[in-house]
Amino acid sequence: MSRALGQQAGRRHSRSLLRSLAIREAPEVLDHGSDFPVALCKADGARARDADGNRYIDLTSFFGVATVGHRHPAVFDALRTQSGRLLHAMGDVHPADVKARFLREIARRLPAEDYRAVLSLNGADAVETALKFAAAATGRAGVVAFEGSYHGLSAGALEVTHLPAFRRPFAAMLSGRGRFVPWPAADGSDAPAVLDAVRIAARADGPFPVGTVIIEPIQGRGGVRMPPPGFLANLAALCAAEGLVLVFDEVYTGVGRTGTFLRCEAESVVPDAVCLGKSLGGGVPLSGCWMRPRLADAVSRAGVEAVHTSTFLGHPLGCAAGLGVLKALDRGRMLQKAGRIEAVVRARAEAWREATGCVRDVRGVGAMIGVELQAPGGGPGGPLAGRVVARALKDGVILLTEGLAGDVLAFTPPLSIPPRDLEQALGLVERALTEEAATP
Ligand SMILES: Cc1ncc(COP(=O)(O)O)c(C=O)c1O
């Protein structure tokens, strides 16, 4: 088996596994129309391997999950220990001991002491929690969200996810609870107008009066879009003045990805609710919504019944893995690594701008950097970005695009990526971009 990066060993096993999925899984799930997907079988740190033994450097953390690295030893040890003791408990009746330890540890990292959690499995679950508790607290089910937002795809989360491709097939079941306002320009030029739009949308009449504003502190799937400096603090002030609940969806940005444990810390905002997911379980499904008393206390048990819960709430493996993630962040001094990753990716991307003329924008913070492409001559960059991602995969780099037009290369590597791997992977992306940009 070759030790070099890239698809040296062919794709026979991947293709056969994908053919088997094509006849057993709903066609919507995987892209069977292209030759892009590979079947993954192993990942450690920032390295991954497919079913044919091909090796890759991962610049995605697999959807932003492996922030501390794949199969981090602290996560792996915690899972091994926990799986020798208790695999499953009774979350809202007889909880696992490890849930108490996990919530105690994470509480030390939140921006206020009075947050209370509801744990869950997916990012969308955490968003559902925030929206349900906010509606219970305010008596108003309407929500102001932002154009380009992605908050998950479950029924409630989809109401506030703006990206049209996800809404279109399910339009018949959308209630119109979400009202969308523009995302502010990065230079702040329209920030006052956007804040006005939030105020107007929140005050407007309609079947669902508005009680909540939900925002990603940096839009991830919307194309790694940063709000202008100070915008989030001004939004928080507006929400406080209007009596609106402010939810920060930190499913992508949270757990260290941008160099602080939560992005709201860097923005000096203490939201009413913070949603976490993705990295929280280090690869094991774990999410949660942390709410201040105004929200957390708005929902009571119905006698013996918890009324917002699920079978796997506070799952012992998830909580153990979550403790492992926190340990990995601390012991590996990983938050400090985000800045170095940002500097390296930015420097390379700026050089690509010079060399190819195909980089329209470089943005983001820490290990969450977006490089927006344009076609040579200034046309839409989506097709070029797609070709770069496909070519990079063949050469041994796992990379994805974000953004409505798929024109943003998203660099979200594990914080633990060794500097040499980062350089090597960026070198391969550079070659892919340079060659694809030169291809008519
Ligand atoms: C900001 C944000 N919120 C929510 C979600 C939904 O998370 P999940 O796919 O785990 O439901 C995502 C997923 O990408 C996300 O980026």
The ligand as a Tripos MOL2 file, in Angstrom:
@<TRIPOS>MOLECULE
LIG
   16    16     1     0     0
SMALL
NO_CHARGES

@<TRIPOS>ATOM
      1 C1        -24.4230   26.8200   12.4920 C.3       1 LIG1
      2 C2        -25.0710   25.4570   12.3780 C.ar      1 LIG1
      3 N1        -26.1650   25.2020   13.0960 N.ar      1 LIG1
      4 C3        -26.7800   24.0110   13.0540 C.ar      1 LIG1
      5 C4        -26.3080   23.0100   12.2460 C.ar      1 LIG1
      6 C5        -27.0070   21.6950   12.1970 C.3       1 LIG1
      7 O1        -26.2510   20.7110   12.8010 O.3       1 LIG1
      8 P1        -26.5950   19.1820   12.5340 P.3       1 LIG1
      9 O2        -26.2770   18.9190   11.1070 O.co2     1 LIG1
     10 O3        -25.7020   18.4500   13.4880 O.co2     1 LIG1
     11 O4        -28.0270   19.0060   12.8420 O.co2     1 LIG1
     12 C6        -25.1550   23.2350   11.4730 C.ar      1 LIG1
     13 C7        -24.6170   22.2000   10.5840 C.2       1 LIG1
     14 O5        -23.8180   22.4200    9.7250 O.2       1 LIG1
     15 C8        -24.5270   24.4950   11.5370 C.ar      1 LIG1
     16 O6        -23.4430   24.7890   10.8010 O.3       1 LIG1
@<TRIPOS>BOND
     1     1     2 1
     2     2     3 ar
     3     2    15 ar
     4     3     4 ar
     5     4     5 ar
     6     5     6 1
     7     5    12 ar
     8     6     7 1
     9     7     8 1
    10     8     9 2
    11     8    10 1
    12     8    11 1
    13    12    13 1
    14    12    15 ar
    15    13    14 2
    16    15    16 1
@<TRIPOS>SUBSTRUCTURE
     1 LIG1         1 GROUP 0 **** ****
